[in-house]
Amino acid sequence: MSDNSTPLSVQDLIDAGSHFGHRVSQWNPKMRPYVYGRSKNIHVIDVRETVRGILRAKKYLKQVAAQGSLVLFVGTKRQATETVKNDGARCGMPYVAERWLGGTLTNFKTIRSRLTRLKKLEEILNGDQLHTYSKKMQSALSREYRKMYRNLNGIRDMNRFPEAMVIIDPKKEHNAVAEARKLGIVTVALIDTDSDPDLIDLPIPCNDDSIRSIEVILRQLADAVVEGHKEAGIQTVIASK
């Protein structure tokens, strides 16, 4: 099979501003090993460490995908939402791109019941049954559906716990990180200079606020999942966004 993955380019990372960290005053000292220096009161991330992090993560995610396990992509900040949806769907993996609902993993039974409700709402709204409801009730059902779809559509086919999670900005997604740690799920994270790398199994030091930086790195990680599927002869089922 041909390999359609994008080669990892240091220049692409630099062009995307992946090396720009936060203000010096905001840094977490535990990120010191990943910092190259500072420029105009901004920490500059060592791109060599970014590349090392990406390569380690790709190797691991490829193995996870090859064994048929799930990788959950998580990124709810505005800069990450579209990329998480696109790359999660492209490699056929579940994703959370709008809001992390407390207990998404640790109270999975409740989340499954909400997904059942989402499916029921779709049946009502797309069927003849809708006309048996009043206009006011139809409007209420539509609102409920839109909210549930926005929050849950990315994990609607997640029928078991993920083996790994790819997280953009673990500081923002601290609830997701806490649930992963509690359940022993391996975490891969795009992590900036203001975060604690000790909470992450496979940190990728980079600018986690730049849309372009997130795009460049997430494309690499999603490619690794697709490659793992190919090597194992597993068909990547592209999910709906």
Summary of the structure (lengths in Angstrom):
residues: 241
radius of gyration: 19.3
end to end distance: 26.3
largest distance: 65.8
contacts: 799
relative contact order: 0.22
helix: 51%
strand: 14%
